Amino acid sequence: MRKDIAIESIQTRDEAVQPLSMHPQKFAMWLFMVSITMMFVALTSAYIVRQAEGNWRMFELPDIFLVGTAVLFLSSATMHWAYLSAVRDNLDKLKIAMIITTILGLAFLYIQFKGWSELVSIDVYFTGGNPSESFVYVFSGLHGAHLISGVIFMIVVLVKTFRYKVHSKNMVNMEMLTTYWHFLDGLWIFLFLFLWLNN
């Protein structure tokens, strides 16, 4: 009887001290994404408050921003294809999917730059006389900066892919990249819709 109680006590104690397991790099990435989300929540709130005060210039976003949104959405699909290929150890498809996603990410950044050029062509400047102009550059610029970090991360994972270090038994980097890329995609869609509906 005492032996059974002792064994049960040890099992209960072991279960109690067992922490929730999460890879430390994944945890750090989630904290990073939460901080990015809070920053953009604060910026969109500031946008709404400032707009309500009046003296707000209304202008249409160039159509090229819609093209960029479609490109980034497509890159999210190819990123998921890369993830599934890694899970299934289909390394040839993984390489192709990763290359395509990297190209689409770079294409989005180029489209954003072209979008800024088109804003300038309609006299919308970062240091213009109206805060509505500055907000567009701040939103797209900050998102672009985070997307650059995503592209750099993707290139690192792409190199590991060609060295056969990404496969079903080693998915940490691939899982982190997939999560972060989908997050950036969702964030941009939110920002684009926010700017489109509020301009």
TORKOL-4160 file (C-alpha; in steps of 0.2 Angstrom, whole numbers, padded with zeros to 4 digits, m for minus):
199
<pt num="1" X="0000" Y="0000" Z="0000"/>
<pt num="2" X="0014" Y="0012" Z="0005"/>
<pt num="3" X="0023" Y="0007" Z="m0011"/>
<pt num="4" X="0008" Y="0012" Z="m0022"/>
<pt num="5" X="0006" Y="0028" Z="m0013"/>
<pt num="6" X="0025" Y="0032" Z="m0015"/>
<pt num="7" X="0025" Y="0028" Z="m0034"/>
<pt num="8" X="0009" Y="0039" Z="m0036"/>
<pt num="9" X="0017" Y="0053" Z="m0027"/>
<pt num="10" X="0033" Y="0052" Z="m0038"/>
<pt num="11" X="0022" Y="0052" Z="m0054"/>
<pt num="12" X="0012" Y="0067" Z="m0048"/>
<pt num="13" X="0027" Y="0077" Z="m0043"/>
<pt num="14" X="0035" Y="0073" Z="m0060"/>
<pt num="15" X="0019" Y="0078" Z="m0069"/>
<pt num="16" X="0019" Y="0094" Z="m0059"/>
<pt num="17" X="0037" Y="0100" Z="m0063"/>
<pt num="18" X="0036" Y="0096" Z="m0081"/>
<pt num="19" X="0035" Y="0113" Z="m0090"/>
<pt num="20" X="0026" Y="0117" Z="m0106"/>
<pt num="21" X="0038" Y="0113" Z="m0120"/>
<pt num="22" X="0041" Y="0126" Z="m0134"/>
<pt num="23" X="0057" Y="0128" Z="m0144"/>
<pt num="24" X="0066" Y="0144" Z="m0137"/>
<pt num="25" X="0068" Y="0151" Z="m0154"/>
<pt num="26" X="0050" Y="0149" Z="m0158"/>
<pt num="27" X="0045" Y="0157" Z="m0142"/>
<pt num="28" X="0056" Y="0172" Z="m0146"/>
<pt num="29" X="0049" Y="0173" Z="m0163"/>
<pt num="30" X="0031" Y="0174" Z="m0156"/>
<pt num="31" X="0036" Y="0187" Z="m0144"/>
<pt num="32" X="0043" Y="0197" Z="m0159"/>
<pt num="33" X="0027" Y="0195" Z="m0169"/>
<pt num="34" X="0017" Y="0201" Z="m0154"/>
<pt num="35" X="0027" Y="0216" Z="m0152"/>
<pt num="36" X="0025" Y="0220" Z="m0171"/>
<pt num="37" X="0006" Y="0218" Z="m0169"/>
<pt num="38" X="0006" Y="0230" Z="m0154"/>
<pt num="39" X="0016" Y="0243" Z="m0164"/>
<pt num="40" X="0004" Y="0242" Z="m0179"/>
<pt num="41" X="m0011" Y="0242" Z="m0167"/>
<pt num="42" X="m0004" Y="0258" Z="m0160"/>
<pt num="43" X="m0001" Y="0266" Z="m0177"/>
<pt num="44" X="m0018" Y="0262" Z="m0184"/>
<pt num="45" X="m0026" Y="0269" Z="m0168"/>
<pt num="46" X="m0016" Y="0285" Z="m0170"/>
<pt num="47" X="m0021" Y="0286" Z="m0188"/>
<pt num="48" X="m0040" Y="0285" Z="m0184"/>
<pt num="49" X="m0038" Y="0298" Z="m0170"/>
<pt num="50" X="m0028" Y="0310" Z="m0181"/>
<pt num="51" X="m0041" Y="0308" Z="m0195"/>
<pt num="52" X="m0055" Y="0312" Z="m0184"/>
<pt num="53" X="m0047" Y="0329" Z="m0180"/>
<pt num="54" X="m0049" Y="0335" Z="m0198"/>
<pt num="55" X="m0037" Y="0343" Z="m0210"/>
<pt num="56" X="m0035" Y="0326" Z="m0218"/>
<pt num="57" X="m0031" Y="0324" Z="m0236"/>
<pt num="58" X="m0040" Y="0310" Z="m0245"/>
<pt num="59" X="m0032" Y="0301" Z="m0260"/>
<pt num="60" X="m0033" Y="0285" Z="m0269"/>
<pt num="61" X="m0019" Y="0272" Z="m0266"/>
<pt num="62" X="m0010" Y="0267" Z="m0283"/>
<pt num="63" X="m0017" Y="0251" Z="m0291"/>
<pt num="64" X="0001" Y="0244" Z="m0290"/>
<pt num="65" X="m0002" Y="0241" Z="m0271"/>
<pt num="66" X="m0016" Y="0229" Z="m0275"/>
<pt num="67" X="m0004" Y="0220" Z="m0287"/>
<pt num="68" X="0009" Y="0219" Z="m0273"/>
<pt num="69" X="m0005" Y="0212" Z="m0261"/>
<pt num="70" X="m0009" Y="0198" Z="m0274"/>
<pt num="71" X="0010" Y="0194" Z="m0276"/>
<pt num="72" X="0012" Y="0193" Z="m0257"/>
<pt num="73" X="m0004" Y="0182" Z="m0255"/>
<pt num="74" X="0003" Y="0170" Z="m0269"/>
<pt num="75" X="0020" Y="0169" Z="m0260"/>
<pt num="76" X="0011" Y="0163" Z="m0244"/>
<pt num="77" X="0003" Y="0149" Z="m0255"/>
<pt num="78" X="0020" Y="0144" Z="m0261"/>
<pt num="79" X="0027" Y="0145" Z="m0244"/>
<pt num="80" X="0014" Y="0133" Z="m0238"/>
<pt num="81" X="0019" Y="0122" Z="m0253"/>
<pt num="82" X="0037" Y="0122" Z="m0247"/>
<pt num="83" X="0032" Y="0118" Z="m0229"/>
<pt num="84" X="0022" Y="0103" Z="m0235"/>
<pt num="85" X="0036" Y="0097" Z="m0246"/>
<pt num="86" X="0048" Y="0098" Z="m0232"/>
<pt num="87" X="0036" Y="0087" Z="m0221"/>
<pt num="88" X="0035" Y="0074" Z="m0235"/>
<pt num="89" X="0053" Y="0074" Z="m0238"/>
<pt num="90" X="0050" Y="0080" Z="m0256"/>
<pt num="91" X="0067" Y="0089" Z="m0257"/>
<pt num="92" X="0066" Y="0094" Z="m0275"/>
<pt num="93" X="0049" Y="0102" Z="m0274"/>
<pt num="94" X="0055" Y="0110" Z="m0258"/>
<pt num="95" X="0069" Y="0119" Z="m0267"/>
<pt num="96" X="0058" Y="0124" Z="m0281"/>
<pt num="97" X="0045" Y="0131" Z="m0269"/>
<pt num="98" X="0058" Y="0140" Z="m0258"/>
<pt num="99" X="0066" Y="0148" Z="m0274"/>
<pt num="100" X="0049" Y="0154" Z="m0280"/>
<pt num="101" X="0044" Y="0161" Z="m0263"/>
<pt num="102" X="0060" Y="0171" Z="m0262"/>
<pt num="103" X="0058" Y="0178" Z="m0279"/>
<pt num="104" X="0040" Y="0183" Z="m0275"/>
<pt num="105" X="0046" Y="0191" Z="m0259"/>
<pt num="106" X="0059" Y="0201" Z="m0268"/>
<pt num="107" X="0046" Y="0206" Z="m0281"/>
<pt num="108" X="0034" Y="0212" Z="m0268"/>
<pt num="109" X="0048" Y="0224" Z="m0261"/>
<pt num="110" X="0051" Y="0230" Z="m0278"/>
<pt num="111" X="0032" Y="0233" Z="m0281"/>
<pt num="112" X="0032" Y="0243" Z="m0265"/>
<pt num="113" X="0046" Y="0254" Z="m0271"/>
<pt num="114" X="0037" Y="0257" Z="m0287"/>
<pt num="115" X="0021" Y="0261" Z="m0277"/>
<pt num="116" X="0031" Y="0275" Z="m0267"/>
<pt num="117" X="0036" Y="0282" Z="m0284"/>
<pt num="118" X="0018" Y="0282" Z="m0290"/>
<pt num="119" X="0013" Y="0291" Z="m0274"/>
<pt num="120" X="0026" Y="0304" Z="m0277"/>
<pt num="121" X="0019" Y="0306" Z="m0295"/>
<pt num="122" X="0002" Y="0311" Z="m0287"/>
<pt num="123" X="0011" Y="0323" Z="m0275"/>
<pt num="124" X="0010" Y="0312" Z="m0260"/>
<pt num="125" X="0026" Y="0314" Z="m0250"/>
<pt num="126" X="0033" Y="0307" Z="m0233"/>
<pt num="127" X="0036" Y="0324" Z="m0227"/>
<pt num="128" X="0021" Y="0332" Z="m0236"/>
<pt num="129" X="0010" Y="0345" Z="m0228"/>
<pt num="130" X="m0003" Y="0332" Z="m0222"/>
<pt num="131" X="m0001" Y="0318" Z="m0210"/>
<pt num="132" X="m0012" Y="0306" Z="m0221"/>
<pt num="133" X="0003" Y="0306" Z="m0233"/>
<pt num="134" X="0016" Y="0302" Z="m0220"/>
<pt num="135" X="0005" Y="0287" Z="m0212"/>
<pt num="136" X="0005" Y="0278" Z="m0229"/>
<pt num="137" X="0024" Y="0278" Z="m0230"/>
<pt num="138" X="0026" Y="0273" Z="m0212"/>
<pt num="139" X="0014" Y="0258" Z="m0213"/>
<pt num="140" X="0021" Y="0252" Z="m0230"/>
<pt num="141" X="0039" Y="0256" Z="m0225"/>
<pt num="142" X="0039" Y="0247" Z="m0208"/>
<pt num="143" X="0030" Y="0232" Z="m0215"/>
<pt num="144" X="0043" Y="0232" Z="m0229"/>
<pt num="145" X="0057" Y="0232" Z="m0216"/>
<pt num="146" X="0050" Y="0217" Z="m0208"/>
<pt num="147" X="0048" Y="0209" Z="m0224"/>
<pt num="148" X="0066" Y="0211" Z="m0228"/>
<pt num="149" X="0070" Y="0202" Z="m0212"/>
<pt num="150" X="0058" Y="0188" Z="m0218"/>
<pt num="151" X="0067" Y="0187" Z="m0235"/>
<pt num="152" X="0084" Y="0186" Z="m0227"/>
<pt num="153" X="0078" Y="0172" Z="m0215"/>
<pt num="154" X="0071" Y="0164" Z="m0231"/>
<pt num="155" X="0088" Y="0165" Z="m0240"/>
<pt num="156" X="0096" Y="0157" Z="m0224"/>
<pt num="157" X="0083" Y="0143" Z="m0225"/>
<pt num="158" X="0085" Y="0141" Z="m0243"/>
<pt num="159" X="0104" Y="0138" Z="m0242"/>
<pt num="160" X="0100" Y="0125" Z="m0228"/>
<pt num="161" X="0088" Y="0117" Z="m0240"/>
<pt num="162" X="0102" Y="0115" Z="m0253"/>
<pt num="163" X="0113" Y="0108" Z="m0240"/>
<pt num="164" X="0099" Y="0095" Z="m0236"/>
<pt num="165" X="0097" Y="0102" Z="m0218"/>
<pt num="166" X="0079" Y="0105" Z="m0220"/>
<pt num="167" X="0068" Y="0089" Z="m0219"/>
<pt num="168" X="0054" Y="0080" Z="m0209"/>
<pt num="169" X="0066" Y="0077" Z="m0195"/>
<pt num="170" X="0073" Y="0095" Z="m0194"/>
<pt num="171" X="0058" Y="0106" Z="m0196"/>
<pt num="172" X="0061" Y="0120" Z="m0183"/>
<pt num="173" X="0068" Y="0133" Z="m0195"/>
<pt num="174" X="0055" Y="0129" Z="m0209"/>
<pt num="175" X="0041" Y="0130" Z="m0196"/>
<pt num="176" X="0047" Y="0147" Z="m0190"/>
<pt num="177" X="0049" Y="0154" Z="m0207"/>
<pt num="178" X="0032" Y="0148" Z="m0213"/>
<pt num="179" X="0023" Y="0155" Z="m0197"/>
<pt num="180" X="0033" Y="0172" Z="m0199"/>
<pt num="181" X="0029" Y="0173" Z="m0218"/>
<pt num="182" X="0011" Y="0170" Z="m0216"/>
<pt num="183" X="0010" Y="0183" Z="m0202"/>
<pt num="184" X="0018" Y="0196" Z="m0213"/>
<pt num="185" X="0006" Y="0191" Z="m0227"/>
<pt num="186" X="m0009" Y="0193" Z="m0215"/>
<pt num="187" X="m0002" Y="0209" Z="m0208"/>
<pt num="188" X="0000" Y="0217" Z="m0225"/>
<pt num="189" X="m0018" Y="0212" Z="m0231"/>
<pt num="190" X="m0024" Y="0220" Z="m0215"/>
<pt num="191" X="m0014" Y="0236" Z="m0218"/>
<pt num="192" X="m0019" Y="0237" Z="m0236"/>
<pt num="193" X="m0038" Y="0235" Z="m0232"/>
<pt num="194" X="m0036" Y="0248" Z="m0218"/>
<pt num="195" X="m0028" Y="0261" Z="m0229"/>
<pt num="196" X="m0040" Y="0257" Z="m0244"/>
<pt num="197" X="m0055" Y="0259" Z="m0233"/>
<pt num="198" X="m0049" Y="0275" Z="m0224"/>
<pt num="199" X="m0043" Y="0285" Z="m0238"/>
